[in-house]
Amino acid sequence: MRRWPSPLRRHPRRSAEDRQRRILVRAIRRLPRDYRDVFVLHRFAGMSLEQIAEHPGIDQQAVETRLTEALVRLSRAVDEAGGWEPSEGQ
């Protein structure tokens, strides 16, 4: 009798993507609020650094510093979690 793959089993690539997403979401949540806000506004809301700096109480240099530090911390979190698995085609 032939066994068909379970529809509940995940494709290996999808599992890797899910793992990467969980790592990244967890790392973003752990960022200090100042860094997280700048990162989310820039990367997910599509705001430029200049637009973010227009908010009261934050200047262009602070925005750049916070984004840079957020990226450093996210990169470190990914490395500590074992890094990314290569994507298809890489």
PDB file of N, CA, C and O in Angstrom:
ATOM      1  N   MET A   1       0.849  -1.175   0.000  1.00  0.00           N
ATOM      2  CA  MET A   1       0.000   0.000   0.000  1.00  0.00           C
ATOM      3  C   MET A   1       0.899   1.244   0.000  1.00  0.00           C
ATOM      4  O   MET A   1       1.833   1.347   0.795  1.00  0.00           O
ATOM      5  N   ARG A   2       0.607   2.167  -0.887  1.00  0.00           N
ATOM      6  CA  ARG A   2       1.413   3.380  -1.008  1.00  0.00           C
ATOM      7  C   ARG A   2       0.970   4.415   0.028  1.00  0.00           C
ATOM      8  O   ARG A   2      -0.222   4.641   0.239  1.00  0.00           O
ATOM      9  N   ARG A   3       1.960   5.031   0.665  1.00  0.00           N
ATOM     10  CA  ARG A   3       1.655   6.075   1.650  1.00  0.00           C
ATOM     11  C   ARG A   3       1.822   7.438   1.006  1.00  0.00           C
ATOM     12  O   ARG A   3       2.841   7.720   0.375  1.00  0.00           O
ATOM     13  N   TRP A   4       0.837   8.257   1.167  1.00  0.00           N
ATOM     14  CA  TRP A   4       0.905   9.617   0.650  1.00  0.00           C
ATOM     15  C   TRP A   4       1.435  10.534   1.739  1.00  0.00           C
ATOM     16  O   TRP A   4       1.186  10.311   2.923  1.00  0.00           O
ATOM     17  N   PRO A   5       2.156  11.555   1.342  1.00  0.00           N
ATOM     18  CA  PRO A   5       2.654  12.488   2.356  1.00  0.00           C
ATOM     19  C   PRO A   5       1.488  13.140   3.088  1.00  0.00           C
ATOM     20  O   PRO A   5       0.461  13.473   2.496  1.00  0.00           O
ATOM     21  N   SER A   6       1.673  13.306   4.349  1.00  0.00           N
ATOM     22  CA  SER A   6       0.646  13.949   5.158  1.00  0.00           C
ATOM     23  C   SER A   6       0.502  15.407   4.735  1.00  0.00           C
ATOM     24  O   SER A   6       1.504  16.105   4.579  1.00  0.00           O
ATOM     25  N   PRO A   7      -0.729  15.873   4.546  1.00  0.00           N
ATOM     26  CA  PRO A   7      -0.907  17.284   4.195  1.00  0.00           C
ATOM     27  C   PRO A   7      -0.505  18.203   5.341  1.00  0.00           C
ATOM     28  O   PRO A   7      -0.308  19.402   5.146  1.00  0.00           O
ATOM     29  N   LEU A   8      -0.385  17.637   6.528  1.00  0.00           N
ATOM     30  CA  LEU A   8       0.004  18.445   7.676  1.00  0.00           C
ATOM     31  C   LEU A   8       1.514  18.625   7.774  1.00  0.00           C
ATOM     32  O   LEU A   8       1.994  19.519   8.472  1.00  0.00           O
ATOM     33  N   ARG A   9       2.252  17.782   7.079  1.00  0.00           N
ATOM     34  CA  ARG A   9       3.705  17.934   7.089  1.00  0.00           C
ATOM     35  C   ARG A   9       4.077  19.151   6.273  1.00  0.00           C
ATOM     36  O   ARG A   9       3.493  19.425   5.224  1.00  0.00           O
ATOM     37  N   ARG A  10       5.039  19.858   6.764  1.00  0.00           N
ATOM     38  CA  ARG A  10       5.454  21.072   6.080  1.00  0.00           C
ATOM     39  C   ARG A  10       6.581  20.784   5.112  1.00  0.00           C
ATOM     40  O   ARG A  10       7.423  19.913   5.331  1.00  0.00           O
ATOM     41  N   HIS A  11       6.565  21.523   4.068  1.00  0.00           N
ATOM     42  CA  HIS A  11       7.646  21.459   3.097  1.00  0.00           C
ATOM     43  C   HIS A  11       8.916  21.946   3.798  1.00  0.00           C
ATOM     44  O   HIS A  11       8.845  22.906   4.566  1.00  0.00           O
ATOM     45  N   PRO A  12      10.076  21.319   3.563  1.00  0.00           N
ATOM     46  CA  PRO A  12      11.308  21.730   4.248  1.00  0.00           C
ATOM     47  C   PRO A  12      11.633  23.210   4.074  1.00  0.00           C
ATOM     48  O   PRO A  12      12.091  23.861   5.014  1.00  0.00           O
ATOM     49  N   ARG A  13      11.399  23.742   2.876  1.00  0.00           N
ATOM     50  CA  ARG A  13      11.702  25.154   2.658  1.00  0.00           C
ATOM     51  C   ARG A  13      10.780  26.037   3.491  1.00  0.00           C
ATOM     52  O   ARG A  13      11.213  27.042   4.053  1.00  0.00           O
ATOM     53  N   ARG A  14       9.518  25.659   3.565  1.00  0.00           N
ATOM     54  CA  ARG A  14       8.566  26.433   4.353  1.00  0.00           C
ATOM     55  C   ARG A  14       8.943  26.378   5.831  1.00  0.00           C
ATOM     56  O   ARG A  14       8.837  27.383   6.534  1.00  0.00           O
ATOM     57  N   SER A  15       9.380  25.221   6.305  1.00  0.00           N
ATOM     58  CA  SER A  15       9.798  25.088   7.700  1.00  0.00           C
ATOM     59  C   SER A  15      10.979  25.998   7.991  1.00  0.00           C
ATOM     60  O   SER A  15      11.025  26.632   9.045  1.00  0.00           O
ATOM     61  N   ALA A  16      11.929  26.069   7.075  1.00  0.00           N
ATOM     62  CA  ALA A  16      13.093  26.944   7.254  1.00  0.00           C
ATOM     63  C   ALA A  16      12.653  28.404   7.281  1.00  0.00           C
ATOM     64  O   ALA A  16      13.148  29.191   8.088  1.00  0.00           O
ATOM     65  N   GLU A  17      11.722  28.764   6.398  1.00  0.00           N
ATOM     66  CA  GLU A  17      11.225  30.139   6.373  1.00  0.00           C
ATOM     67  C   GLU A  17      10.481  30.469   7.658  1.00  0.00           C
ATOM     68  O   GLU A  17      10.627  31.566   8.196  1.00  0.00           O
ATOM     69  N   ASP A  18       9.687  29.530   8.153  1.00  0.00           N
ATOM     70  CA  ASP A  18       8.963  29.738   9.410  1.00  0.00           C
ATOM     71  C   ASP A  18       9.938  29.930  10.565  1.00  0.00           C
ATOM     72  O   ASP A  18       9.735  30.793  11.418  1.00  0.00           O
ATOM     73  N   ARG A  19      10.991  29.128  10.588  1.00  0.00           N
ATOM     74  CA  ARG A  19      12.006  29.241  11.637  1.00  0.00           C
ATOM     75  C   ARG A  19      12.682  30.604  11.567  1.00  0.00           C
ATOM     76  O   ARG A  19      12.883  31.253  12.594  1.00  0.00           O
ATOM     77  N   GLN A  20      13.030  31.038  10.369  1.00  0.00           N
ATOM     78  CA  GLN A  20      13.677  32.337  10.196  1.00  0.00           C
ATOM     79  C   GLN A  20      12.756  33.463  10.654  1.00  0.00           C
ATOM     80  O   GLN A  20      13.192  34.404  11.318  1.00  0.00           O
ATOM     81  N   ARG A  21      11.489  33.357  10.297  1.00  0.00           N
ATOM     82  CA  ARG A  21      10.520  34.377  10.687  1.00  0.00           C
ATOM     83  C   ARG A  21      10.396  34.441  12.209  1.00  0.00           C
ATOM     84  O   ARG A  21      10.363  35.529  12.785  1.00  0.00           O
ATOM     85  N   ARG A  22      10.327  33.276  12.861  1.00  0.00           N
ATOM     86  CA  ARG A  22      10.227  33.249  14.333  1.00  0.00           C
ATOM     87  C   ARG A  22      11.451  33.875  14.980  1.00  0.00           C
ATOM     88  O   ARG A  22      11.332  34.636  15.940  1.00  0.00           O
ATOM     89  N   ILE A  23      12.633  33.553  14.452  1.00  0.00           N
ATOM     90  CA  ILE A  23      13.872  34.123  14.990  1.00  0.00           C
ATOM     91  C   ILE A  23      13.837  35.637  14.865  1.00  0.00           C
ATOM     92  O   ILE A  23      14.146  36.352  15.818  1.00  0.00           O
ATOM     93  N   LEU A  24      13.463  36.122  13.696  1.00  0.00           N
ATOM     94  CA  LEU A  24      13.469  37.558  13.453  1.00  0.00           C
ATOM     95  C   LEU A  24      12.420  38.281  14.292  1.00  0.00           C
ATOM     96  O   LEU A  24      12.706  39.330  14.869  1.00  0.00           O
ATOM     97  N   VAL A  25      11.218  37.733  14.365  1.00  0.00           N
ATOM     98  CA  VAL A  25      10.161  38.368  15.166  1.00  0.00           C
ATOM     99  C   VAL A  25      10.572  38.426  16.635  1.00  0.00           C
ATOM    100  O   VAL A  25      10.391  39.449  17.295  1.00  0.00           O
ATOM    101  N   ARG A  26      11.120  37.338  17.139  1.00  0.00           N
ATOM    102  CA  ARG A  26      11.572  37.311  18.534  1.00  0.00           C
ATOM    103  C   ARG A  26      12.667  38.354  18.761  1.00  0.00           C
ATOM    104  O   ARG A  26      12.655  39.061  19.769  1.00  0.00           O
ATOM    105  N   ALA A  27      13.601  38.447  17.834  1.00  0.00           N
ATOM    106  CA  ALA A  27      14.699  39.405  17.972  1.00  0.00           C
ATOM    107  C   ALA A  27      14.186  40.843  17.904  1.00  0.00           C
ATOM    108  O   ALA A  27      14.655  41.702  18.650  1.00  0.00           O
ATOM    109  N   ILE A  28      13.238  41.110  17.026  1.00  0.00           N
ATOM    110  CA  ILE A  28      12.674  42.465  16.927  1.00  0.00           C
ATOM    111  C   ILE A  28      11.957  42.825  18.219  1.00  0.00           C
ATOM    112  O   ILE A  28      12.096  43.944  18.711  1.00  0.00           O
ATOM    113  N   ARG A  29      11.195  41.896  18.771  1.00  0.00           N
ATOM    114  CA  ARG A  29      10.479  42.168  20.030  1.00  0.00           C
ATOM    115  C   ARG A  29      11.432  42.458  21.181  1.00  0.00           C
ATOM    116  O   ARG A  29      11.086  43.196  22.104  1.00  0.00           O
ATOM    117  N   ARG A  30      12.618  41.889  21.132  1.00  0.00           N
ATOM    118  CA  ARG A  30      13.577  42.073  22.220  1.00  0.00           C
ATOM    119  C   ARG A  30      14.406  43.352  22.088  1.00  0.00           C
ATOM    120  O   ARG A  30      15.127  43.723  23.014  1.00  0.00           O
ATOM    121  N   LEU A  31      14.305  44.020  20.946  1.00  0.00           N
ATOM    122  CA  LEU A  31      15.042  45.274  20.792  1.00  0.00           C
ATOM    123  C   LEU A  31      14.515  46.309  21.778  1.00  0.00           C
ATOM    124  O   LEU A  31      13.323  46.317  22.087  1.00  0.00           O
ATOM    125  N   PRO A  32      15.392  47.185  22.275  1.00  0.00           N
ATOM    126  CA  PRO A  32      14.890  48.313  23.064  1.00  0.00           C
ATOM    127  C   PRO A  32      13.892  49.110  22.213  1.00  0.00           C
ATOM    128  O   PRO A  32      14.038  49.202  20.994  1.00  0.00           O
ATOM    129  N   ARG A  33      12.906  49.670  22.855  1.00  0.00           N
ATOM    130  CA  ARG A  33      11.827  50.342  22.119  1.00  0.00           C
ATOM    131  C   ARG A  33      12.343  51.385  21.127  1.00  0.00           C
ATOM    132  O   ARG A  33      11.846  51.457  20.003  1.00  0.00           O
ATOM    133  N   ASP A  34      13.331  52.197  21.521  1.00  0.00           N
ATOM    134  CA  ASP A  34      13.864  53.230  20.621  1.00  0.00           C
ATOM    135  C   ASP A  34      14.363  52.620  19.318  1.00  0.00           C
ATOM    136  O   ASP A  34      14.095  53.143  18.236  1.00  0.00           O
ATOM    137  N   TYR A  35      15.087  51.517  19.428  1.00  0.00           N
ATOM    138  CA  TYR A  35      15.639  50.861  18.242  1.00  0.00           C
ATOM    139  C   TYR A  35      14.534  50.179  17.441  1.00  0.00           C
ATOM    140  O   TYR A  35      14.495  50.263  16.214  1.00  0.00           O
ATOM    141  N   ARG A  36      13.643  49.507  18.154  1.00  0.00           N
ATOM    142  CA  ARG A  36      12.554  48.781  17.494  1.00  0.00           C
ATOM    143  C   ARG A  36      11.661  49.733  16.699  1.00  0.00           C
ATOM    144  O   ARG A  36      11.295  49.443  15.560  1.00  0.00           O
ATOM    145  N   ASP A  37      11.315  50.865  17.300  1.00  0.00           N
ATOM    146  CA  ASP A  37      10.443  51.821  16.611  1.00  0.00           C
ATOM    147  C   ASP A  37      11.068  52.305  15.306  1.00  0.00           C
ATOM    148  O   ASP A  37      10.403  52.330  14.270  1.00  0.00           O
ATOM    149  N   VAL A  38      12.335  52.687  15.351  1.00  0.00           N
ATOM    150  CA  VAL A  38      13.011  53.168  14.145  1.00  0.00           C
ATOM    151  C   VAL A  38      13.099  52.054  13.109  1.00  0.00           C
ATOM    152  O   VAL A  38      12.830  52.283  11.929  1.00  0.00           O
ATOM    153  N   PHE A  39      13.471  50.858  13.535  1.00  0.00           N
ATOM    154  CA  PHE A  39      13.591  49.732  12.606  1.00  0.00           C
ATOM    155  C   PHE A  39      12.256  49.443  11.925  1.00  0.00           C
ATOM    156  O   PHE A  39      12.203  49.301  10.703  1.00  0.00           O
ATOM    157  N   VAL A  40      11.185  49.356  12.699  1.00  0.00           N
ATOM    158  CA  VAL A  40       9.867  49.030  12.150  1.00  0.00           C
ATOM    159  C   VAL A  40       9.375  50.137  11.217  1.00  0.00           C
ATOM    160  O   VAL A  40       8.849  49.853  10.141  1.00  0.00           O
ATOM    161  N   LEU A  41       9.542  51.387  11.620  1.00  0.00           N
ATOM    162  CA  LEU A  41       9.106  52.485  10.756  1.00  0.00           C
ATOM    163  C   LEU A  41       9.862  52.481   9.428  1.00  0.00           C
ATOM    164  O   LEU A  41       9.282  52.733   8.372  1.00  0.00           O
ATOM    165  N   HIS A  42      11.152  52.194   9.493  1.00  0.00           N
ATOM    166  CA  HIS A  42      11.968  52.215   8.278  1.00  0.00           C
ATOM    167  C   HIS A  42      11.725  50.988   7.404  1.00  0.00           C
ATOM    168  O   HIS A  42      11.458  51.121   6.210  1.00  0.00           O
ATOM    169  N   ARG A  43      11.817  49.800   7.989  1.00  0.00           N
ATOM    170  CA  ARG A  43      11.768  48.563   7.205  1.00  0.00           C
ATOM    171  C   ARG A  43      10.365  48.099   6.850  1.00  0.00           C
ATOM    172  O   ARG A  43      10.158  47.546   5.770  1.00  0.00           O
ATOM    173  N   PHE A  44       9.403  48.310   7.729  1.00  0.00           N
ATOM    174  CA  PHE A  44       8.061  47.791   7.476  1.00  0.00           C
ATOM    175  C   PHE A  44       7.077  48.874   7.034  1.00  0.00           C
ATOM    176  O   PHE A  44       6.190  48.608   6.223  1.00  0.00           O
ATOM    177  N   ALA A  45       7.224  50.084   7.556  1.00  0.00           N
ATOM    178  CA  ALA A  45       6.331  51.173   7.150  1.00  0.00           C
ATOM    179  C   ALA A  45       6.891  51.929   5.949  1.00  0.00           C
ATOM    180  O   ALA A  45       6.194  52.742   5.343  1.00  0.00           O
ATOM    181  N   GLY A  46       8.150  51.660   5.606  1.00  0.00           N
ATOM    182  CA  GLY A  46       8.748  52.269   4.422  1.00  0.00           C
ATOM    183  C   GLY A  46       9.116  53.731   4.570  1.00  0.00           C
ATOM    184  O   GLY A  46       9.305  54.428   3.573  1.00  0.00           O
ATOM    185  N   MET A  47       9.220  54.204   5.803  1.00  0.00           N
ATOM    186  CA  MET A  47       9.579  55.609   6.012  1.00  0.00           C
ATOM    187  C   MET A  47      11.076  55.806   5.815  1.00  0.00           C
ATOM    188  O   MET A  47      11.884  54.940   6.152  1.00  0.00           O
ATOM    189  N   SER A  48      11.426  56.955   5.265  1.00  0.00           N
ATOM    190  CA  SER A  48      12.843  57.292   5.124  1.00  0.00           C
ATOM    191  C   SER A  48      13.379  57.731   6.483  1.00  0.00           C
ATOM    192  O   SER A  48      12.616  58.048   7.396  1.00  0.00           O
ATOM    193  N   LEU A  49      14.698  57.742   6.598  1.00  0.00           N
ATOM    194  CA  LEU A  49      15.300  58.203   7.853  1.00  0.00           C
ATOM    195  C   LEU A  49      14.924  59.656   8.114  1.00  0.00           C
ATOM    196  O   LEU A  49      14.715  60.052   9.261  1.00  0.00           O
ATOM    197  N   GLU A  50      14.839  60.447   7.055  1.00  0.00           N
ATOM    198  CA  GLU A  50      14.459  61.855   7.195  1.00  0.00           C
ATOM    199  C   GLU A  50      13.030  61.985   7.728  1.00  0.00           C
ATOM    200  O   GLU A  50      12.759  62.833   8.578  1.00  0.00           O
ATOM    201  N   GLN A  51      12.124  61.152   7.233  1.00  0.00           N
ATOM    202  CA  GLN A  51      10.738  61.190   7.710  1.00  0.00           C
ATOM    203  C   GLN A  51      10.655  60.799   9.180  1.00  0.00           C
ATOM    204  O   GLN A  51       9.902  61.405   9.943  1.00  0.00           O
ATOM    205  N   ILE A  52      11.411  59.807   9.575  1.00  0.00           N
ATOM    206  CA  ILE A  52      11.405  59.378  10.978  1.00  0.00           C
ATOM    207  C   ILE A  52      11.949  60.493  11.859  1.00  0.00           C
ATOM    208  O   ILE A  52      11.449  60.725  12.960  1.00  0.00           O
ATOM    209  N   ALA A  53      12.977  61.182  11.369  1.00  0.00           N
ATOM    210  CA  ALA A  53      13.599  62.261  12.146  1.00  0.00           C
ATOM    211  C   ALA A  53      12.679  63.464  12.313  1.00  0.00           C
ATOM    212  O   ALA A  53      12.949  64.329  13.146  1.00  0.00           O
ATOM    213  N   GLU A  54      11.609  63.537  11.548  1.00  0.00           N
ATOM    214  CA  GLU A  54      10.654  64.636  11.695  1.00  0.00           C
ATOM    215  C   GLU A  54       9.805  64.496  12.954  1.00  0.00           C
ATOM    216  O   GLU A  54       9.154  65.456  13.368  1.00  0.00           O
ATOM    217  N   HIS A  55       9.801  63.314  13.569  1.00  0.00           N
ATOM    218  CA  HIS A  55       9.048  63.124  14.803  1.00  0.00           C
ATOM    219  C   HIS A  55       9.701  63.944  15.916  1.00  0.00           C
ATOM    220  O   HIS A  55      10.926  64.043  15.982  1.00  0.00           O
ATOM    221  N   PRO A  56       8.891  64.522  16.777  1.00  0.00           N
ATOM    222  CA  PRO A  56       9.455  65.319  17.876  1.00  0.00           C
ATOM    223  C   PRO A  56      10.395  64.496  18.758  1.00  0.00           C
ATOM    224  O   PRO A  56      10.118  63.338  19.070  1.00  0.00           O
ATOM    225  N   GLY A  57      11.490  65.103  19.146  1.00  0.00           N
ATOM    226  CA  GLY A  57      12.408  64.483  20.090  1.00  0.00           C
ATOM    227  C   GLY A  57      13.432  63.548  19.491  1.00  0.00           C
ATOM    228  O   GLY A  57      14.137  62.865  20.234  1.00  0.00           O
ATOM    229  N   ILE A  58      13.543  63.492  18.174  1.00  0.00           N
ATOM    230  CA  ILE A  58      14.540  62.615  17.573  1.00  0.00           C
ATOM    231  C   ILE A  58      15.142  63.321  16.357  1.00  0.00           C
ATOM    232  O   ILE A  58      14.421  63.823  15.495  1.00  0.00           O
ATOM    233  N   ASP A  59      16.461  63.352  16.304  1.00  0.00           N
ATOM    234  CA  ASP A  59      17.116  63.998  15.168  1.00  0.00           C
ATOM    235  C   ASP A  59      17.686  62.950  14.216  1.00  0.00           C
ATOM    236  O   ASP A  59      17.699  61.758  14.521  1.00  0.00           O
ATOM    237  N   GLN A  60      18.150  63.407  13.073  1.00  0.00           N
ATOM    238  CA  GLN A  60      18.646  62.522  12.016  1.00  0.00           C
ATOM    239  C   GLN A  60      19.758  61.607  12.521  1.00  0.00           C
ATOM    240  O   GLN A  60      19.756  60.412  12.227  1.00  0.00           O
ATOM    241  N   GLN A  61      20.694  62.148  13.266  1.00  0.00           N
ATOM    242  CA  GLN A  61      21.811  61.336  13.767  1.00  0.00           C
ATOM    243  C   GLN A  61      21.313  60.238  14.707  1.00  0.00           C
ATOM    244  O   GLN A  61      21.795  59.107  14.656  1.00  0.00           O
ATOM    245  N   ALA A  62      20.354  60.571  15.557  1.00  0.00           N
ATOM    246  CA  ALA A  62      19.799  59.568  16.475  1.00  0.00           C
ATOM    247  C   ALA A  62      19.089  58.460  15.696  1.00  0.00           C
ATOM    248  O   ALA A  62      19.208  57.285  16.043  1.00  0.00           O
ATOM    249  N   VAL A  63      18.359  58.825  14.659  1.00  0.00           N
ATOM    250  CA  VAL A  63      17.669  57.829  13.831  1.00  0.00           C
ATOM    251  C   VAL A  63      18.685  56.882  13.208  1.00  0.00           C
ATOM    252  O   VAL A  63      18.513  55.664  13.260  1.00  0.00           O
ATOM    253  N   GLU A  64      19.746  57.436  12.619  1.00  0.00           N
ATOM    254  CA  GLU A  64      20.774  56.611  11.983  1.00  0.00           C
ATOM    255  C   GLU A  64      21.446  55.688  12.992  1.00  0.00           C
ATOM    256  O   GLU A  64      21.673  54.511  12.711  1.00  0.00           O
ATOM    257  N   THR A  65      21.761  56.223  14.159  1.00  0.00           N
ATOM    258  CA  THR A  65      22.411  55.428  15.203  1.00  0.00           C
ATOM    259  C   THR A  65      21.499  54.296  15.669  1.00  0.00           C
ATOM    260  O   THR A  65      21.948  53.160  15.822  1.00  0.00           O
ATOM    261  N   ARG A  66      20.242  54.597  15.890  1.00  0.00           N
ATOM    262  CA  ARG A  66      19.296  53.581  16.366  1.00  0.00           C
ATOM    263  C   ARG A  66      19.072  52.488  15.323  1.00  0.00           C
ATOM    264  O   ARG A  66      18.992  51.308  15.665  1.00  0.00           O
ATOM    265  N   LEU A  67      18.971  52.877  14.057  1.00  0.00           N
ATOM    266  CA  LEU A  67      18.784  51.874  13.011  1.00  0.00           C
ATOM    267  C   LEU A  67      20.017  50.984  12.903  1.00  0.00           C
ATOM    268  O   LEU A  67      19.899  49.764  12.790  1.00  0.00           O
ATOM    269  N   THR A  68      21.192  51.591  12.936  1.00  0.00           N
ATOM    270  CA  THR A  68      22.431  50.815  12.860  1.00  0.00           C
ATOM    271  C   THR A  68      22.528  49.842  14.022  1.00  0.00           C
ATOM    272  O   THR A  68      22.853  48.671  13.827  1.00  0.00           O
ATOM    273  N   GLU A  69      22.249  50.314  15.220  1.00  0.00           N
ATOM    274  CA  GLU A  69      22.329  49.446  16.395  1.00  0.00           C
ATOM    275  C   GLU A  69      21.272  48.343  16.335  1.00  0.00           C
ATOM    276  O   GLU A  69      21.538  47.208  16.732  1.00  0.00           O
ATOM    277  N   ALA A  70      20.090  48.667  15.848  1.00  0.00           N
ATOM    278  CA  ALA A  70      19.048  47.641  15.699  1.00  0.00           C
ATOM    279  C   ALA A  70      19.517  46.544  14.752  1.00  0.00           C
ATOM    280  O   ALA A  70      19.342  45.360  15.040  1.00  0.00           O
ATOM    281  N   LEU A  71      20.110  46.926  13.630  1.00  0.00           N
ATOM    282  CA  LEU A  71      20.596  45.940  12.659  1.00  0.00           C
ATOM    283  C   LEU A  71      21.713  45.084  13.241  1.00  0.00           C
ATOM    284  O   LEU A  71      21.765  43.879  12.996  1.00  0.00           O
ATOM    285  N   VAL A  72      22.603  45.698  14.008  1.00  0.00           N
ATOM    286  CA  VAL A  72      23.686  44.946  14.653  1.00  0.00           C
ATOM    287  C   VAL A  72      23.101  43.926  15.625  1.00  0.00           C
ATOM    288  O   VAL A  72      23.512  42.766  15.634  1.00  0.00           O
ATOM    289  N   ARG A  73      22.152  44.354  16.433  1.00  0.00           N
ATOM    290  CA  ARG A  73      21.551  43.448  17.417  1.00  0.00           C
ATOM    291  C   ARG A  73      20.747  42.331  16.753  1.00  0.00           C
ATOM    292  O   ARG A  73      20.771  41.190  17.214  1.00  0.00           O
ATOM    293  N   LEU A  74      20.041  42.655  15.683  1.00  0.00           N
ATOM    294  CA  LEU A  74      19.282  41.624  14.969  1.00  0.00           C
ATOM    295  C   LEU A  74      20.218  40.614  14.322  1.00  0.00           C
ATOM    296  O   LEU A  74      19.957  39.411  14.349  1.00  0.00           O
ATOM    297  N   SER A  75      21.293  41.096  13.748  1.00  0.00           N
ATOM    298  CA  SER A  75      22.281  40.201  13.138  1.00  0.00           C
ATOM    299  C   SER A  75      22.878  39.272  14.185  1.00  0.00           C
ATOM    300  O   SER A  75      23.048  38.077  13.943  1.00  0.00           O
ATOM    301  N   ARG A  76      23.192  39.823  15.335  1.00  0.00           N
ATOM    302  CA  ARG A  76      23.749  39.023  16.433  1.00  0.00           C
ATOM    303  C   ARG A  76      22.741  37.967  16.892  1.00  0.00           C
ATOM    304  O   ARG A  76      23.112  36.819  17.136  1.00  0.00           O
ATOM    305  N   ALA A  77      21.475  38.352  17.008  1.00  0.00           N
ATOM    306  CA  ALA A  77      20.439  37.407  17.438  1.00  0.00           C
ATOM    307  C   ALA A  77      20.293  36.263  16.438  1.00  0.00           C
ATOM    308  O   ALA A  77      20.121  35.110  16.833  1.00  0.00           O
ATOM    309  N   VAL A  78      20.360  36.576  15.155  1.00  0.00           N
ATOM    310  CA  VAL A  78      20.274  35.538  14.123  1.00  0.00           C
ATOM    311  C   VAL A  78      21.475  34.606  14.227  1.00  0.00           C
ATOM    312  O   VAL A  78      21.323  33.386  14.161  1.00  0.00           O
ATOM    313  N   ASP A  79      22.662  35.170  14.387  1.00  0.00           N
ATOM    314  CA  ASP A  79      23.870  34.347  14.533  1.00  0.00           C
ATOM    315  C   ASP A  79      23.771  33.430  15.746  1.00  0.00           C
ATOM    316  O   ASP A  79      24.115  32.251  15.667  1.00  0.00           O
ATOM    317  N   GLU A  80      23.301  33.972  16.870  1.00  0.00           N
ATOM    318  CA  GLU A  80      23.190  33.183  18.095  1.00  0.00           C
ATOM    319  C   GLU A  80      22.152  32.066  17.956  1.00  0.00           C
ATOM    320  O   GLU A  80      22.241  31.039  18.629  1.00  0.00           O
ATOM    321  N   ALA A  81      21.176  32.275  17.084  1.00  0.00           N
ATOM    322  CA  ALA A  81      20.143  31.257  16.859  1.00  0.00           C
ATOM    323  C   ALA A  81      20.576  30.221  15.827  1.00  0.00           C
ATOM    324  O   ALA A  81      19.806  29.323  15.486  1.00  0.00           O
ATOM    325  N   GLY A  82      21.780  30.339  15.338  1.00  0.00           N
ATOM    326  CA  GLY A  82      22.284  29.362  14.374  1.00  0.00           C
ATOM    327  C   GLY A  82      22.308  29.850  12.947  1.00  0.00           C
ATOM    328  O   GLY A  82      22.636  29.093  12.033  1.00  0.00           O
ATOM    329  N   GLY A  83      21.963  31.114  12.742  1.00  0.00           N
ATOM    330  CA  GLY A  83      22.017  31.688  11.401  1.00  0.00           C
ATOM    331  C   GLY A  83      20.864  31.249  10.530  1.00  0.00           C
ATOM    332  O   GLY A  83      19.978  30.511  10.960  1.00  0.00           O
ATOM    333  N   TRP A  84      20.893  31.716   9.300  1.00  0.00           N
ATOM    334  CA  TRP A  84      19.883  31.356   8.312  1.00  0.00           C
ATOM    335  C   TRP A  84      20.316  30.112   7.581  1.00  0.00           C
ATOM    336  O   TRP A  84      21.505  29.872   7.372  1.00  0.00           O
ATOM    337  N   GLU A  85      19.346  29.333   7.200  1.00  0.00           N
ATOM    338  CA  GLU A  85      19.607  28.224   6.289  1.00  0.00           C
ATOM    339  C   GLU A  85      19.590  28.821   4.887  1.00  0.00           C
ATOM    340  O   GLU A  85      18.800  29.725   4.617  1.00  0.00           O
ATOM    341  N   PRO A  86      20.440  28.336   3.993  1.00  0.00           N
ATOM    342  CA  PRO A  86      20.468  28.910   2.640  1.00  0.00           C
ATOM    343  C   PRO A  86      19.108  28.808   1.964  1.00  0.00           C
ATOM    344  O   PRO A  86      18.414  27.799   2.086  1.00  0.00           O
ATOM    345  N   SER A  87      18.741  29.856   1.256  1.00  0.00           N
ATOM    346  CA  SER A  87      17.495  29.857   0.495  1.00  0.00           C
ATOM    347  C   SER A  87      17.685  29.069  -0.781  1.00  0.00           C
ATOM    348  O   SER A  87      18.809  28.826  -1.221  1.00  0.00           O
ATOM    349  N   GLU A  88      16.582  28.680  -1.360  1.00  0.00           N
ATOM    350  CA  GLU A  88      16.653  27.974  -2.632  1.00  0.00           C
ATOM    351  C   GLU A  88      17.263  28.917  -3.663  1.00  0.00           C
ATOM    352  O   GLU A  88      16.861  30.077  -3.758  1.00  0.00           O
ATOM    353  N   GLY A  89      18.217  28.435  -4.424  1.00  0.00           N
ATOM    354  CA  GLY A  89      18.859  29.252  -5.437  1.00  0.00           C
ATOM    355  C   GLY A  89      20.127  29.928  -4.966  1.00  0.00           C
ATOM    356  O   GLY A  89      20.770  30.636  -5.740  1.00  0.00           O
ATOM    357  N   GLN A  90      20.503  29.726  -3.709  1.00  0.00           N
ATOM    358  CA  GLN A  90      21.742  30.334  -3.207  1.00  0.00           C
ATOM    359  C   GLN A  90      22.828  29.314  -3.122  1.00  0.00           C
ATOM    360  O   GLN A  90      23.947  29.636  -2.721  1.00  0.00           O
TER     361      GLN A  90
END
